Amino acid sequence: MIEAVKLAITIVLLLAGSFFLIAGSLGIVRFPDTYSRMHAAGKCDTLGLSLMLAGFVIYQGLDLVSIKLILIILFVFFTGPVAVNAIIRAAINSGHKMWTVEGWKEWKKETVKKR
Amino acid sequence: MSIFEIFLYILLATTLIVLYRVIKGPSVFDRIVGINAIGTKTILMIVVISYVFERPSFLDIALLYAILNFIGSIVISIYVERGGVTE
């Protein structure tokens, strides 16, 4: 009985994590600007990985293997947003243009010219 | 066939979706963001593989890959920003 409940909670957490990962991937492909793509990549990936690994922790129980999984969750929880923040700082310092609602025609002209 | 094998295919599909942005991306920063996202999905794929094949020692490789993914993103962004790592 308890095994079945554990497996059900694990499957629900894994499905929730896969939903966030798919949403983040579609955001990376579909958003118009570099900064909005980073907005999609920074949060959805961290939350999806945390949810899927929490599902594996519940499936495993508490022993040495689940402590390793919790270490991976903590490390990615602290370092994933920091890495995306460093990439955003590099993009701002090298003068990358932002997409705005008013000036998107000029933005598109410059970006297409740069390609 | 384990039940976790389905999630392996889901992760492979999301990796292929992000790979479009890495190949097509207009600027360098789009490619860096795509590579960072692919690294995060690779950590998850290693963990799922360790449960499909029932080998818990693969989790050490996943932890190592998390550390390498972070250091790689930081170093590549510093390199693109300043034009060199040592200064």
N, CA and C atoms of all chains as a GROMACS GRO file, in nm:
protein
  606
    1MET      N    1   0.083  -0.121   0.000
    1MET     CA    2   0.000   0.000   0.000
    1MET      C    3   0.087   0.126   0.000
    2ILE      N    4   0.183   0.127   0.095
    2ILE     CA    5   0.269   0.245   0.106
    2ILE      C    6   0.358   0.259  -0.018
    3GLU      N    7   0.399   0.144  -0.075
    3GLU     CA    8   0.480   0.149  -0.197
    3GLU      C    9   0.402   0.212  -0.311
    4ALA      N   10   0.272   0.176  -0.323
    4ALA     CA   11   0.191   0.232  -0.432
    4ALA      C   12   0.173   0.382  -0.415
    5VAL      N   13   0.151   0.427  -0.289
    5VAL     CA   14   0.134   0.570  -0.265
    5VAL      C   15   0.263   0.645  -0.298
    6LYS      N   16   0.378   0.585  -0.260
    6LYS     CA   17   0.508   0.647  -0.291
    6LYS      C   18   0.527   0.660  -0.441
    7LEU      N   19   0.493   0.552  -0.515
    7LEU     CA   20   0.511   0.555  -0.661
    7LEU      C   21   0.418   0.660  -0.724
    8ALA      N   22   0.295   0.674  -0.670
    8ALA     CA   23   0.201   0.773  -0.727
    8ALA      C   24   0.253   0.914  -0.706
    9ILE      N   25   0.305   0.944  -0.583
    9ILE     CA   26   0.358   1.078  -0.556
    9ILE      C   27   0.479   1.105  -0.645
   10THR      N   28   0.562   1.002  -0.665
   10THR     CA   29   0.680   1.018  -0.751
   10THR      C   30   0.640   1.052  -0.895
   11ILE      N   31   0.538   0.979  -0.947
   11ILE     CA   32   0.497   1.004  -1.086
   11ILE      C   33   0.439   1.144  -1.099
   12VAL      N   34   0.360   1.189  -0.998
   12VAL     CA   35   0.301   1.323  -1.006
   12VAL      C   36   0.410   1.430  -1.005
   13LEU      N   37   0.512   1.413  -0.917
   13LEU     CA   38   0.620   1.512  -0.912
   13LEU      C   39   0.701   1.512  -1.041
   14LEU      N   40   0.725   1.393  -1.099
   14LEU     CA   41   0.801   1.387  -1.224
   14LEU      C   42   0.725   1.454  -1.338
   15LEU      N   43   0.590   1.434  -1.341
   15LEU     CA   44   0.512   1.498  -1.447
   15LEU      C   45   0.512   1.649  -1.432
   16ALA      N   46   0.504   1.699  -1.305
   16ALA     CA   47   0.508   1.844  -1.284
   16ALA      C   48   0.642   1.901  -1.329
   17GLY      N   49   0.752   1.830  -1.295
   17GLY     CA   50   0.883   1.877  -1.339
   17GLY      C   51   0.898   1.876  -1.489
   18SER      N   52   0.844   1.773  -1.557
   18SER     CA   53   0.853   1.772  -1.704
   18SER      C   54   0.771   1.883  -1.766
   19PHE      N   55   0.657   1.918  -1.702
   19PHE     CA   56   0.578   2.031  -1.754
   19PHE      C   57   0.661   2.159  -1.751
   20PHE      N   58   0.730   2.184  -1.637
   20PHE     CA   59   0.808   2.308  -1.629
   20PHE      C   60   0.925   2.306  -1.727
   21LEU      N   61   0.987   2.188  -1.748
   21LEU     CA   62   1.098   2.182  -1.843
   21LEU      C   63   1.052   2.208  -1.985
   22ILE      N   64   0.934   2.150  -2.023
   22ILE     CA   65   0.884   2.172  -2.159
   22ILE      C   66   0.846   2.319  -2.178
   23ALA      N   67   0.785   2.381  -2.073
   23ALA     CA   68   0.749   2.523  -2.084
   23ALA      C   69   0.873   2.610  -2.100
   24GLY      N   70   0.981   2.578  -2.024
   24GLY     CA   71   1.103   2.656  -2.037
   24GLY      C   72   1.167   2.641  -2.174
   25SER      N   73   1.164   2.519  -2.231
   25SER     CA   74   1.222   2.499  -2.364
   25SER      C   75   1.144   2.575  -2.470
   26LEU      N   76   1.009   2.572  -2.462
   26LEU     CA   77   0.929   2.647  -2.559
   26LEU      C   78   0.954   2.797  -2.544
   27GLY      N   79   0.974   2.845  -2.419
   27GLY     CA   80   1.005   2.985  -2.399
   27GLY      C   81   1.137   3.024  -2.461
   28ILE      N   82   1.239   2.937  -2.449
   28ILE     CA   83   1.369   2.967  -2.510
   28ILE      C   84   1.355   2.976  -2.662
   29VAL      N   85   1.269   2.892  -2.722
   29VAL     CA   86   1.257   2.896  -2.867
   29VAL      C   87   1.170   3.014  -2.911
   30ARG      N   88   1.060   3.045  -2.841
   30ARG     CA   89   0.959   3.133  -2.895
   30ARG      C   90   0.971   3.280  -2.857
   31PHE      N   91   1.043   3.315  -2.749
   31PHE     CA   92   1.049   3.455  -2.707
   31PHE      C   93   1.133   3.538  -2.805
   32PRO      N   94   1.104   3.669  -2.820
   32PRO     CA   95   1.167   3.746  -2.927
   32PRO      C   96   1.307   3.796  -2.894
   33ASP      N   97   1.348   3.801  -2.768
   33ASP     CA   98   1.465   3.876  -2.727
   33ASP      C   99   1.559   3.786  -2.646
   34THR      N  100   1.685   3.823  -2.637
   34THR     CA  101   1.778   3.746  -2.556
   34THR      C  102   1.744   3.751  -2.408
   35TYR      N  103   1.705   3.870  -2.360
   35TYR     CA  104   1.677   3.884  -2.216
   35TYR      C  105   1.553   3.807  -2.175
   36SER      N  106   1.448   3.808  -2.261
   36SER     CA  107   1.329   3.732  -2.224
   36SER      C  108   1.354   3.581  -2.235
   37ARG      N  109   1.443   3.541  -2.327
   37ARG     CA  110   1.480   3.400  -2.330
   37ARG      C  111   1.553   3.358  -2.203
   38MET      N  112   1.640   3.447  -2.151
   38MET     CA  113   1.707   3.416  -2.025
   38MET      C  114   1.607   3.409  -1.910
   39HIS      N  115   1.503   3.494  -1.916
   39HIS     CA  116   1.398   3.490  -1.815
   39HIS      C  117   1.329   3.355  -1.814
   40ALA      N  118   1.306   3.298  -1.934
   40ALA     CA  119   1.244   3.166  -1.940
   40ALA      C  120   1.340   3.058  -1.892
   41ALA      N  121   1.468   3.071  -1.930
   41ALA     CA  122   1.562   2.962  -1.902
   41ALA      C  123   1.601   2.956  -1.755
   42GLY      N  124   1.612   3.072  -1.688
   42GLY     CA  125   1.668   3.073  -1.553
   42GLY      C  126   1.579   3.011  -1.450
   43LYS      N  127   1.448   3.037  -1.460
   43LYS     CA  128   1.360   2.991  -1.353
   43LYS      C  129   1.298   2.856  -1.380
   44CYS      N  130   1.253   2.834  -1.504
   44CYS     CA  131   1.180   2.708  -1.532
   44CYS      C  132   1.272   2.587  -1.518
   45ASP      N  133   1.399   2.600  -1.560
   45ASP     CA  134   1.488   2.485  -1.551
   45ASP      C  135   1.518   2.449  -1.407
   46THR      N  136   1.542   2.553  -1.322
   46THR     CA  137   1.573   2.526  -1.183
   46THR      C  138   1.455   2.460  -1.111
   47LEU      N  139   1.333   2.512  -1.136
   47LEU     CA  140   1.216   2.455  -1.068
   47LEU      C  141   1.186   2.314  -1.120
   48GLY      N  142   1.203   2.291  -1.252
   48GLY     CA  143   1.176   2.159  -1.306
   48GLY      C  144   1.273   2.055  -1.253
   49LEU      N  145   1.403   2.090  -1.246
   49LEU     CA  146   1.502   1.995  -1.193
   49LEU      C  147   1.477   1.966  -1.046
   50SER      N  148   1.441   2.072  -0.966
   50SER     CA  149   1.416   2.050  -0.825
   50SER      C  150   1.296   1.958  -0.804
   51LEU      N  151   1.188   1.976  -0.884
   51LEU     CA  152   1.070   1.892  -0.867
   51LEU      C  153   1.098   1.747  -0.905
   52MET      N  154   1.169   1.725  -1.019
   52MET     CA  155   1.195   1.588  -1.061
   52MET      C  156   1.286   1.516  -0.964
   53LEU      N  157   1.390   1.585  -0.914
   53LEU     CA  158   1.479   1.517  -0.818
   53LEU      C  159   1.410   1.496  -0.684
   54ALA      N  160   1.315   1.585  -0.645
   54ALA     CA  161   1.238   1.562  -0.522
   54ALA      C  162   1.151   1.437  -0.537
   55GLY      N  163   1.099   1.413  -0.658
   55GLY     CA  164   1.026   1.289  -0.682
   55GLY      C  165   1.114   1.166  -0.664
   56PHE      N  166   1.240   1.173  -0.713
   56PHE     CA  167   1.330   1.058  -0.694
   56PHE      C  168   1.368   1.040  -0.548
   57VAL      N  169   1.379   1.152  -0.471
   57VAL     CA  170   1.410   1.141  -0.327
   57VAL      C  171   1.298   1.068  -0.255
   58ILE      N  172   1.172   1.100  -0.288
   58ILE     CA  173   1.059   1.032  -0.223
   58ILE      C  174   1.055   0.885  -0.262
   59TYR      N  175   1.088   0.853  -0.389
   59TYR     CA  176   1.090   0.714  -0.432
   59TYR      C  177   1.199   0.634  -0.362
   60GLN      N  178   1.313   0.699  -0.331
   60GLN     CA  179   1.428   0.628  -0.275
   60GLN      C  180   1.414   0.603  -0.125
   61GLY      N  181   1.351   0.698  -0.052
   61GLY     CA  182   1.357   0.690   0.093
   61GLY      C  183   1.478   0.765   0.143
   62LEU      N  184   1.514   0.748   0.271
   62LEU     CA  185   1.624   0.826   0.326
   62LEU      C  186   1.746   0.737   0.346
   63ASP      N  187   1.843   0.748   0.256
   63ASP     CA  188   1.972   0.679   0.275
   63ASP      C  189   2.080   0.759   0.204
   64LEU      N  190   2.193   0.697   0.176
   64LEU     CA  191   2.307   0.771   0.120
   64LEU      C  192   2.278   0.822  -0.021
   65VAL      N  193   2.201   0.745  -0.100
   65VAL     CA  194   2.172   0.784  -0.238
   65VAL      C  195   2.084   0.910  -0.240
   66SER      N  196   1.984   0.916  -0.151
   66SER     CA  197   1.896   1.033  -0.151
   66SER      C  198   1.969   1.156  -0.099
   67ILE      N  199   2.071   1.136  -0.012
   67ILE     CA  200   2.152   1.252   0.032
   67ILE      C  201   2.230   1.310  -0.086
   68LYS      N  202   2.278   1.221  -0.176
   68LYS     CA  203   2.344   1.272  -0.296
   68LYS      C  204   2.247   1.351  -0.383
   69LEU      N  205   2.122   1.301  -0.395
   69LEU     CA  206   2.021   1.373  -0.475
   69LEU      C  207   1.992   1.510  -0.416
   70ILE      N  208   1.982   1.516  -0.280
   70ILE     CA  209   1.955   1.645  -0.214
   70ILE      C  210   2.072   1.741  -0.235
   71LEU      N  211   2.196   1.687  -0.239
   71LEU     CA  212   2.312   1.772  -0.268
   71LEU      C  213   2.302   1.832  -0.408
   72ILE      N  214   2.259   1.749  -0.507
   72ILE     CA  215   2.245   1.802  -0.643
   72ILE      C  216   2.138   1.911  -0.646
   73ILE      N  217   2.024   1.890  -0.575
   73ILE     CA  218   1.918   1.991  -0.572
   73ILE      C  219   1.971   2.122  -0.515
   74LEU      N  220   2.042   2.114  -0.400
   74LEU     CA  221   2.092   2.237  -0.336
   74LEU      C  222   2.192   2.309  -0.427
   75PHE      N  223   2.281   2.232  -0.491
   75PHE     CA  224   2.382   2.296  -0.574
   75PHE      C  225   2.319   2.367  -0.693
   76VAL      N  226   2.226   2.300  -0.761
   76VAL     CA  227   2.164   2.364  -0.879
   76VAL      C  228   2.075   2.479  -0.836
   77PHE      N  229   2.010   2.466  -0.718
   77PHE     CA  230   1.924   2.575  -0.669
   77PHE      C  231   2.003   2.703  -0.645
   78PHE      N  232   2.130   2.689  -0.601
   78PHE     CA  233   2.208   2.810  -0.579
   78PHE      C  234   2.282   2.857  -0.703
   79THR      N  235   2.330   2.765  -0.787
   79THR     CA  236   2.419   2.807  -0.895
   79THR      C  237   2.350   2.831  -1.028
   80GLY      N  238   2.230   2.775  -1.052
   80GLY     CA  239   2.166   2.797  -1.182
   80GLY      C  240   2.129   2.941  -1.208
   81PRO      N  241   2.055   3.009  -1.116
   81PRO     CA  242   2.026   3.152  -1.136
   81PRO      C  243   2.151   3.239  -1.138
   82VAL      N  244   2.255   3.201  -1.062
   82VAL     CA  245   2.379   3.281  -1.064
   82VAL      C  246   2.445   3.276  -1.201
   83ALA      N  247   2.443   3.158  -1.266
   83ALA     CA  248   2.504   3.146  -1.399
   83ALA      C  249   2.427   3.230  -1.501
   84VAL      N  250   2.292   3.225  -1.495
   84VAL     CA  251   2.213   3.305  -1.590
   84VAL      C  252   2.233   3.454  -1.564
   85ASN      N  253   2.247   3.492  -1.435
   85ASN     CA  254   2.273   3.632  -1.401
   85ASN      C  255   2.406   3.679  -1.458
   86ALA      N  256   2.508   3.593  -1.455
   86ALA     CA  257   2.638   3.630  -1.511
   86ALA      C  258   2.628   3.649  -1.662
   87ILE      N  259   2.548   3.564  -1.729
   87ILE     CA  260   2.532   3.579  -1.875
   87ILE      C  261   2.460   3.710  -1.906
   88ILE      N  262   2.356   3.745  -1.825
   88ILE     CA  263   2.284   3.871  -1.847
   88ILE      C  264   2.377   3.990  -1.828
   89ARG      N  265   2.463   3.985  -1.725
   89ARG     CA  266   2.557   4.096  -1.702
   89ARG      C  267   2.654   4.111  -1.819
   90ALA      N  268   2.699   3.998  -1.874
   90ALA     CA  269   2.788   4.005  -1.990
   90ALA      C  270   2.716   4.065  -2.109
   91ALA      N  271   2.586   4.031  -2.129
   91ALA     CA  272   2.512   4.085  -2.243
   91ALA      C  273   2.490   4.235  -2.228
   92ILE      N  274   2.461   4.281  -2.104
   92ILE     CA  275   2.438   4.425  -2.083
   92ILE      C  276   2.569   4.502  -2.102
   93ASN      N  277   2.680   4.448  -2.049
   93ASN     CA  278   2.806   4.521  -2.058
   93ASN      C  279   2.859   4.528  -2.201
   94SER      N  280   2.821   4.433  -2.286
   94SER     CA  281   2.869   4.441  -2.425
   94SER      C  282   2.767   4.509  -2.516
   95GLY      N  283   2.665   4.577  -2.458
   95GLY     CA  284   2.579   4.663  -2.538
   95GLY      C  285   2.476   4.592  -2.622
   96HIS      N  286   2.417   4.484  -2.571
   96HIS     CA  287   2.313   4.413  -2.646
   96HIS      C  288   2.182   4.488  -2.633
   97LYS      N  289   2.109   4.504  -2.748
   97LYS     CA  290   1.985   4.583  -2.748
   97LYS      C  291   1.869   4.504  -2.688
   98MET      N  292   1.777   4.578  -2.619
   98MET     CA  293   1.658   4.516  -2.564
   98MET      C  294   1.540   4.533  -2.658
   99TRP      N  295   1.446   4.437  -2.654
   99TRP     CA  296   1.324   4.442  -2.734
   99TRP      C  297   1.220   4.520  -2.658
  100THR      N  298   1.161   4.626  -2.718
  100THR     CA  299   1.053   4.701  -2.652
  100THR      C  300   0.932   4.704  -2.744
  101VAL      N  301   0.816   4.738  -2.686
  101VAL     CA  302   0.692   4.738  -2.765
  101VAL      C  303   0.693   4.854  -2.864
  102GLU      N  304   0.747   4.972  -2.821
  102GLU     CA  305   0.742   5.088  -2.910
  102GLU      C  306   0.843   5.075  -3.024
  103GLY      N  307   0.967   5.038  -2.990
  103GLY     CA  308   1.072   5.046  -3.090
  103GLY      C  309   1.110   4.914  -3.151
  104TRP      N  310   1.012   4.822  -3.170
  104TRP     CA  311   1.052   4.688  -3.215
  104TRP      C  312   1.088   4.687  -3.362
  105LYS      N  313   1.041   4.787  -3.442
  105LYS     CA  314   1.075   4.786  -3.583
  105LYS      C  315   1.223   4.820  -3.603
  106GLU      N  316   1.270   4.923  -3.530
  106GLU     CA  317   1.413   4.957  -3.539
  106GLU      C  318   1.499   4.844  -3.483
  107TRP      N  319   1.450   4.784  -3.374
  107TRP     CA  320   1.525   4.672  -3.315
  107TRP      C  321   1.540   4.559  -3.415
  108LYS      N  322   1.429   4.529  -3.488
  108LYS     CA  323   1.434   4.420  -3.585
  108LYS      C  324   1.527   4.455  -3.701
  109LYS      N  325   1.525   4.585  -3.742
  109LYS     CA  326   1.611   4.626  -3.852
  109LYS      C  327   1.759   4.608  -3.814
  110GLU      N  328   1.795   4.656  -3.694
  110GLU     CA  329   1.935   4.645  -3.651
  110GLU      C  330   1.977   4.501  -3.633
  111THR      N  331   1.888   4.421  -3.573
  111THR     CA  332   1.926   4.282  -3.547
  111THR      C  333   1.939   4.203  -3.676
  112VAL      N  334   1.849   4.230  -3.772
  112VAL     CA  335   1.858   4.158  -3.899
  112VAL      C  336   1.983   4.198  -3.975
  113LYS      N  337   2.020   4.329  -3.960
  113LYS     CA  338   2.141   4.374  -4.026
  113LYS      C  339   2.264   4.306  -3.966
  114LYS      N  340   2.258   4.285  -3.831
  114LYS     CA  341   2.372   4.224  -3.764
  114LYS      C  342   2.389   4.078  -3.803
  115ARG      N  343   2.278   4.010  -3.838
  115ARG     CA  344   2.288   3.871  -3.876
  115ARG      C  345   2.363   3.856  -4.007
  116MET      N  346   1.114  -0.313  -1.915
  116MET     CA  347   1.110  -0.168  -1.933
  116MET      C  348   1.059  -0.101  -1.808
  117SER      N  349   1.142  -0.016  -1.755
  117SER     CA  350   1.101   0.057  -1.634
  117SER      C  351   1.007   0.171  -1.670
  118ILE      N  352   0.933   0.218  -1.569
  118ILE     CA  353   0.836   0.326  -1.596
  118ILE      C  354   0.907   0.460  -1.612
  119PHE      N  355   1.032   0.467  -1.562
  119PHE     CA  356   1.105   0.594  -1.573
  119PHE      C  357   1.161   0.617  -1.712
  120GLU      N  358   1.152   0.516  -1.798
  120GLU     CA  359   1.210   0.529  -1.931
  120GLU      C  360   1.132   0.629  -2.016
  121ILE      N  361   1.002   0.650  -1.981
  121ILE     CA  362   0.920   0.747  -2.055
  121ILE      C  363   0.977   0.888  -2.038
  122PHE      N  364   1.020   0.919  -1.914
  122PHE     CA  365   1.072   1.053  -1.887
  122PHE      C  366   1.204   1.078  -1.958
  123LEU      N  367   1.275   0.969  -1.989
  123LEU     CA  368   1.399   0.982  -2.067
  123LEU      C  369   1.368   1.038  -2.206
  124TYR      N  370   1.257   0.986  -2.268
  124TYR     CA  371   1.220   1.036  -2.401
  124TYR      C  372   1.170   1.180  -2.394
  125ILE      N  373   1.097   1.214  -2.284
  125ILE     CA  374   1.051   1.354  -2.269
  125ILE      C  375   1.170   1.449  -2.260
  126LEU      N  376   1.271   1.409  -2.180
  126LEU     CA  377   1.390   1.495  -2.166
  126LEU      C  378   1.465   1.506  -2.298
  127LEU      N  379   1.468   1.396  -2.375
  127LEU     CA  380   1.536   1.400  -2.505
  127LEU      C  381   1.464   1.496  -2.600
  128ALA      N  382   1.329   1.498  -2.595
  128ALA     CA  383   1.253   1.588  -2.682
  128ALA      C  384   1.279   1.734  -2.645
  129THR      N  385   1.283   1.766  -2.513
  129THR     CA  386   1.310   1.905  -2.474
  129THR      C  387   1.452   1.946  -2.512
  130THR      N  388   1.547   1.852  -2.504
  130THR     CA  389   1.684   1.885  -2.546
  130THR      C  390   1.690   1.918  -2.695
  131LEU      N  391   1.612   1.842  -2.776
  131LEU     CA  392   1.612   1.872  -2.920
  131LEU      C  393   1.546   2.007  -2.947
  132ILE      N  394   1.442   2.043  -2.868
  132ILE     CA  395   1.378   2.174  -2.887
  132ILE      C  396   1.478   2.286  -2.861
  133VAL      N  397   1.556   2.275  -2.751
  133VAL     CA  398   1.651   2.380  -2.718
  133VAL      C  399   1.767   2.385  -2.818
  134LEU      N  400   1.801   2.269  -2.875
  134LEU     CA  401   1.913   2.263  -2.970
  134LEU      C  402   1.885   2.347  -3.094
  135TYR      N  403   1.756   2.368  -3.127
  135TYR     CA  404   1.722   2.458  -3.238
  135TYR      C  405   1.773   2.599  -3.210
  136ARG      N  406   1.754   2.648  -3.087
  136ARG     CA  407   1.800   2.782  -3.053
  136ARG      C  408   1.952   2.790  -3.053
  137VAL      N  409   2.019   2.682  -3.010
  137VAL     CA  410   2.166   2.684  -3.008
  137VAL      C  411   2.220   2.694  -3.150
  138ILE      N  412   2.158   2.624  -3.246
  138ILE     CA  413   2.210   2.628  -3.383
  138ILE      C  414   2.171   2.758  -3.452
  139LYS      N  415   2.044   2.804  -3.435
  139LYS     CA  416   1.990   2.913  -3.513
  139LYS      C  417   2.017   3.050  -3.452
  140GLY      N  418   2.049   3.054  -3.317
  140GLY     CA  419   2.046   3.177  -3.241
  140GLY      C  420   2.119   3.294  -3.302
  141PRO      N  421   2.059   3.416  -3.302
  141PRO     CA  422   2.122   3.528  -3.371
  141PRO      C  423   2.250   3.576  -3.302
  142SER      N  424   2.254   3.577  -3.170
  142SER     CA  425   2.372   3.630  -3.102
  142SER      C  426   2.440   3.519  -3.022
  143VAL      N  427   2.556   3.556  -2.963
  143VAL     CA  428   2.633   3.458  -2.886
  143VAL      C  429   2.559   3.420  -2.758
  144PHE      N  430   2.488   3.518  -2.698
  144PHE     CA  431   2.428   3.495  -2.566
  144PHE      C  432   2.311   3.397  -2.575
  145ASP      N  433   2.239   3.397  -2.690
  145ASP     CA  434   2.135   3.295  -2.708
  145ASP      C  435   2.195   3.156  -2.704
  146ARG      N  436   2.311   3.142  -2.768
  146ARG     CA  437   2.375   3.009  -2.771
  146ARG      C  438   2.421   2.970  -2.631
  147ILE      N  439   2.474   3.068  -2.552
  147ILE     CA  440   2.521   3.032  -2.417
  147ILE      C  441   2.403   2.988  -2.330
  148VAL      N  442   2.289   3.062  -2.341
  148VAL     CA  443   2.171   3.024  -2.262
  148VAL      C  444   2.121   2.885  -2.301
  149GLY      N  445   2.124   2.856  -2.433
  149GLY     CA  446   2.080   2.724  -2.477
  149GLY      C  447   2.171   2.613  -2.426
  150ILE      N  448   2.302   2.640  -2.424
  150ILE     CA  449   2.395   2.537  -2.375
  150ILE      C  450   2.376   2.514  -2.226
  151ASN      N  451   2.349   2.624  -2.151
  151ASN     CA  452   2.323   2.611  -2.007
  151ASN      C  453   2.199   2.528  -1.982
  152ALA      N  454   2.092   2.551  -2.060
  152ALA     CA  455   1.968   2.474  -2.042
  152ALA      C  456   1.990   2.327  -2.079
  153ILE      N  457   2.070   2.301  -2.185
  153ILE     CA  458   2.096   2.162  -2.222
  153ILE      C  459   2.176   2.090  -2.114
  154GLY      N  460   2.269   2.163  -2.047
  154GLY     CA  461   2.345   2.103  -1.938
  154GLY      C  462   2.256   2.065  -1.821
  155THR      N  463   2.159   2.152  -1.789
  155THR     CA  464   2.065   2.120  -1.680
  155THR      C  465   1.985   1.994  -1.713
  156LYS      N  466   1.943   1.982  -1.842
  156LYS     CA  467   1.865   1.864  -1.880
  156LYS      C  468   1.954   1.740  -1.882
  157THR      N  469   2.084   1.756  -1.909
  157THR     CA  470   2.173   1.640  -1.908
  157THR      C  471   2.190   1.583  -1.767
  158ILE      N  472   2.196   1.673  -1.665
  158ILE     CA  473   2.202   1.625  -1.526
  158ILE      C  474   2.082   1.535  -1.497
  159LEU      N  475   1.961   1.581  -1.536
  159LEU     CA  476   1.841   1.501  -1.513
  159LEU      C  477   1.845   1.370  -1.589
  160MET      N  478   1.899   1.373  -1.714
  160MET     CA  479   1.903   1.249  -1.791
  160MET      C  480   1.997   1.148  -1.727
  161ILE      N  481   2.108   1.195  -1.669
  161ILE     CA  482   2.199   1.100  -1.602
  161ILE      C  483   2.131   1.038  -1.480
  162VAL      N  484   2.054   1.120  -1.404
  162VAL     CA  485   1.985   1.066  -1.286
  162VAL      C  486   1.880   0.962  -1.327
  163VAL      N  487   1.804   0.994  -1.434
  163VAL     CA  488   1.700   0.898  -1.479
  163VAL      C  489   1.764   0.770  -1.531
  164ILE      N  490   1.878   0.782  -1.600
  164ILE     CA  491   1.948   0.662  -1.650
  164ILE      C  492   1.996   0.576  -1.534
  165SER      N  493   2.043   0.642  -1.424
  165SER     CA  494   2.088   0.565  -1.308
  165SER      C  495   1.972   0.489  -1.244
  166TYR      N  496   1.848   0.540  -1.257
  166TYR     CA  497   1.735   0.463  -1.204
  166TYR      C  498   1.685   0.359  -1.302
  167VAL      N  499   1.700   0.382  -1.433
  167VAL     CA  500   1.654   0.282  -1.529
  167VAL      C  501   1.745   0.159  -1.524
  168PHE      N  502   1.878   0.181  -1.518
  168PHE     CA  503   1.972   0.070  -1.514
  168PHE      C  504   2.004   0.022  -1.372
  169GLU      N  505   1.947   0.090  -1.269
  169GLU     CA  506   1.966   0.055  -1.128
  169GLU      C  507   2.114   0.057  -1.089
  170ARG      N  508   2.181   0.166  -1.122
  170ARG     CA  509   2.320   0.184  -1.079
  170ARG      C  510   2.332   0.316  -1.006
  171PRO      N  511   2.333   0.316  -0.872
  171PRO     CA  512   2.335   0.443  -0.797
  171PRO      C  513   2.466   0.519  -0.809
  172SER      N  514   2.573   0.456  -0.860
  172SER     CA  515   2.700   0.526  -0.866
  172SER      C  516   2.704   0.628  -0.978
  173PHE      N  517   2.599   0.629  -1.068
  173PHE     CA  518   2.593   0.732  -1.171
  173PHE      C  519   2.564   0.870  -1.113
  174LEU      N  520   2.513   0.875  -0.988
  174LEU     CA  521   2.476   1.005  -0.929
  174LEU      C  522   2.599   1.091  -0.904
  175ASP      N  523   2.714   1.028  -0.879
  175ASP     CA  524   2.839   1.105  -0.864
  175ASP      C  525   2.872   1.179  -0.992
  176ILE      N  526   2.847   1.111  -1.107
  176ILE     CA  527   2.872   1.176  -1.236
  176ILE      C  528   2.778   1.294  -1.255
  177ALA      N  529   2.652   1.281  -1.208
  177ALA     CA  530   2.557   1.391  -1.221
  177ALA      C  531   2.601   1.512  -1.138
  178LEU      N  532   2.650   1.487  -1.014
  178LEU     CA  533   2.698   1.597  -0.929
  178LEU      C  534   2.817   1.667  -0.994
  179LEU      N  535   2.909   1.587  -1.050
  179LEU     CA  536   3.026   1.644  -1.118
  179LEU      C  537   2.984   1.727  -1.238
  180TYR      N  538   2.879   1.679  -1.311
  180TYR     CA  539   2.834   1.751  -1.430
  180TYR      C  540   2.769   1.883  -1.393
  181ALA      N  541   2.701   1.888  -1.274
  181ALA     CA  542   2.642   2.014  -1.228
  181ALA      C  543   2.751   2.117  -1.204
  182ILE      N  544   2.860   2.075  -1.137
  182ILE     CA  545   2.971   2.167  -1.109
  182ILE      C  546   3.035   2.217  -1.239
  183LEU      N  547   3.057   2.123  -1.335
  183LEU     CA  548   3.122   2.163  -1.461
  183LEU      C  549   3.033   2.256  -1.543
  184ASN      N  550   2.900   2.236  -1.537
  184ASN     CA  551   2.807   2.321  -1.610
  184ASN      C  552   2.812   2.465  -1.558
  185PHE      N  553   2.814   2.480  -1.425
  185PHE     CA  554   2.822   2.614  -1.365
  185PHE      C  555   2.952   2.685  -1.402
  186ILE      N  556   3.064   2.614  -1.386
  186ILE     CA  557   3.194   2.678  -1.414
  186ILE      C  558   3.206   2.713  -1.563
  187GLY      N  559   3.152   2.625  -1.650
  187GLY     CA  560   3.158   2.653  -1.793
  187GLY      C  561   3.080   2.776  -1.833
  188SER      N  562   2.958   2.792  -1.776
  188SER     CA  563   2.878   2.911  -1.809
  188SER      C  564   2.948   3.038  -1.764
  189ILE      N  565   3.002   3.038  -1.639
  189ILE     CA  566   3.069   3.157  -1.587
  189ILE      C  567   3.189   3.193  -1.674
  190VAL      N  568   3.271   3.093  -1.709
  190VAL     CA  569   3.394   3.121  -1.784
  190VAL      C  570   3.363   3.170  -1.925
  191ILE      N  571   3.262   3.110  -1.990
  191ILE     CA  572   3.231   3.154  -2.127
  191ILE      C  573   3.174   3.295  -2.127
  192SER      N  574   3.090   3.330  -2.025
  192SER     CA  575   3.035   3.467  -2.023
  192SER      C  576   3.145   3.569  -1.995
  193ILE      N  577   3.241   3.537  -1.907
  193ILE     CA  578   3.352   3.629  -1.882
  193ILE      C  579   3.438   3.644  -2.007
  194TYR      N  580   3.458   3.534  -2.080
  194TYR     CA  581   3.540   3.539  -2.202
  194TYR      C  582   3.475   3.626  -2.309
  195VAL      N  583   3.341   3.613  -2.326
  195VAL     CA  584   3.274   3.693  -2.428
  195VAL      C  585   3.270   3.840  -2.388
  196GLU      N  586   3.257   3.867  -2.255
  196GLU     CA  587   3.245   4.005  -2.210
  196GLU      C  588   3.376   4.080  -2.224
  197ARG      N  589   3.487   4.020  -2.184
  197ARG     CA  590   3.614   4.094  -2.179
  197ARG      C  591   3.707   4.063  -2.295
  198GLY      N  592   3.678   3.962  -2.374
  198GLY     CA  593   3.768   3.924  -2.482
  198GLY      C  594   3.886   3.843  -2.438
  199GLY      N  595   3.884   3.790  -2.314
  199GLY     CA  596   3.993   3.708  -2.266
  199GLY      C  597   3.968   3.671  -2.122
  200VAL      N  598   4.022   3.560  -2.074
  200VAL     CA  599   3.994   3.519  -1.937
  200VAL      C  600   4.093   3.580  -1.840
  201THR      N  601   4.224   3.578  -1.872
  201THR     CA  602   4.324   3.637  -1.784
  201THR      C  603   4.339   3.784  -1.818
  202GLU      N  604   4.343   3.866  -1.712
  202GLU     CA  605   4.353   4.009  -1.739
  202GLU      C  606   4.430   4.077  -1.626
   0.00000   0.00000   0.00000
